[in-house]
Amino acid sequence: MSDAEFLLRADTCLETVAAWLEPFDPDEVDFALADGVLTIEFADGTRHILNRQTAAVQMWLAAGARAWHFDWDAAASTWREGREGRELLATLAESVGSQVGRSLDPPLAGGPANGS
């Protein structure tokens, strides 16, 4: 994958997640997106970080004591973690849902936001 293609895919992912987080009450879930890093902060001060790692050509997600590295899976058109085969957006929805205490649908590129 070229650098330009990686940046496009990574930034699209970050923007998709930011749009998904937008409907949340900011007292429950707040977020900031800057320079390829999406920081998600919860009411209890816990943070999740989703960021692009250009040198590794990966997306990284850190959620509490857990962390995952996702590579682009061209066949499935998604970011997938190599060890467990987890899909990035599903993993994120599970992690955020666990933090807020309810089940959430994963973000969908170009789809309606979910989270309220």
C-alpha positions as CSV (number, residue, x, y, z in Angstrom):
1,M,0.0,0.0,0.0
2,S,1.4,3.4,-0.9
3,D,1.8,6.1,1.8
4,A,-1.0,8.2,0.2
5,E,-3.3,5.2,0.2
6,F,-2.5,4.4,3.8
7,L,-3.1,8.0,4.9
8,L,-6.5,8.0,3.1
9,R,-7.6,4.7,4.6
10,A,-6.4,5.7,8.1
11,D,-7.9,9.2,8.1
12,T,-11.2,7.8,6.8
13,C,-11.2,5.3,9.7
14,L,-10.5,8.1,12.2
15,E,-13.2,10.3,10.7
16,T,-15.7,7.5,10.7
17,V,-15.1,6.8,14.4
18,A,-15.3,10.5,15.2
19,A,-18.7,10.8,13.4
20,W,-19.9,7.7,15.3
21,L,-18.9,9.3,18.7
22,E,-20.5,12.6,17.9
23,P,-24.1,11.7,19.2
24,F,-22.8,10.6,22.6
25,D,-23.5,13.0,25.5
26,P,-20.1,14.7,26.1
27,D,-20.5,14.1,29.8
28,E,-20.5,10.3,29.0
29,V,-18.0,10.2,26.1
30,D,-15.9,13.0,24.8
31,F,-13.4,12.9,22.1
32,A,-10.8,14.9,20.2
33,L,-9.2,14.2,16.8
34,A,-5.9,15.8,15.8
35,D,-2.9,14.8,13.8
36,G,-3.9,11.2,13.2
37,V,-4.8,10.6,16.9
38,L,-8.4,10.1,18.2
39,T,-8.6,10.4,22.0
40,I,-11.7,9.1,23.6
41,E,-12.3,10.1,27.2
42,F,-15.0,8.7,29.5
43,A,-16.8,10.2,32.5
44,D,-14.5,8.3,34.9
45,G,-11.4,9.7,33.2
46,T,-10.5,6.5,31.4
47,R,-9.1,7.1,27.9
48,H,-9.0,5.0,24.7
49,I,-6.6,6.1,22.0
50,L,-7.0,5.2,18.3
51,N,-4.2,6.4,16.1
52,R,-2.5,5.8,12.8
53,Q,1.1,4.5,12.8
54,T,2.5,5.5,9.4
55,A,5.9,3.8,9.8
56,A,4.2,0.5,10.7
57,V,1.3,1.0,8.2
58,Q,-1.1,0.1,10.9
59,M,-3.9,1.5,13.1
60,W,-3.3,1.1,16.8
61,L,-6.0,1.0,19.5
62,A,-5.2,1.3,23.2
63,A,-8.1,0.7,25.6
64,G,-7.1,0.5,29.2
65,A,-4.6,-2.3,29.7
66,R,-5.4,-3.7,26.2
67,A,-3.8,-2.7,22.9
68,W,-4.2,-4.0,19.4
69,H,-2.4,-3.3,16.1
70,F,-4.5,-3.5,12.9
71,D,-3.3,-4.1,9.4
72,W,-5.4,-3.3,6.3
73,D,-7.2,-6.4,5.0
74,A,-7.7,-5.6,1.3
75,A,-9.8,-8.7,0.7
76,A,-12.3,-7.7,3.4
77,S,-11.8,-3.9,3.0
78,T,-11.3,-3.4,6.7
79,W,-8.6,-3.1,9.4
80,R,-7.9,-6.5,11.0
81,E,-5.7,-7.5,14.0
82,G,-3.3,-10.3,13.1
83,R,-3.2,-12.5,16.3
84,E,-6.9,-12.8,17.1
85,G,-8.3,-11.7,13.7
86,R,-10.4,-8.9,15.4
87,E,-11.8,-6.2,13.2
88,L,-11.0,-2.7,14.3
89,L,-14.5,-1.1,14.3
90,A,-16.1,-4.1,16.1
91,T,-13.3,-4.1,18.7
92,L,-13.8,-0.4,19.3
93,A,-17.5,-0.7,19.6
94,E,-17.1,-3.6,22.1
95,S,-14.5,-1.6,24.1
96,V,-16.6,1.6,24.2
97,G,-19.7,-0.3,24.9
98,S,-18.1,-2.0,27.9
99,Q,-17.0,1.3,29.2
100,V,-20.4,2.9,29.0
101,G,-22.3,-0.2,30.1
102,R,-24.3,-1.0,27.0
103,S,-24.0,-2.9,23.7
104,L,-23.2,-0.7,20.7
105,D,-23.2,-1.3,17.0
106,P,-19.8,-0.7,15.4
107,P,-19.3,2.5,13.3
108,L,-20.1,2.0,9.6
109,A,-18.3,4.0,7.0
110,G,-20.8,6.4,5.4
111,G,-23.6,5.1,7.6
112,P,-25.5,6.8,10.3
113,A,-23.8,7.5,13.6
114,N,-24.6,5.3,16.6
115,G,-24.0,5.8,20.2
116,S,-26.9,7.7,21.8
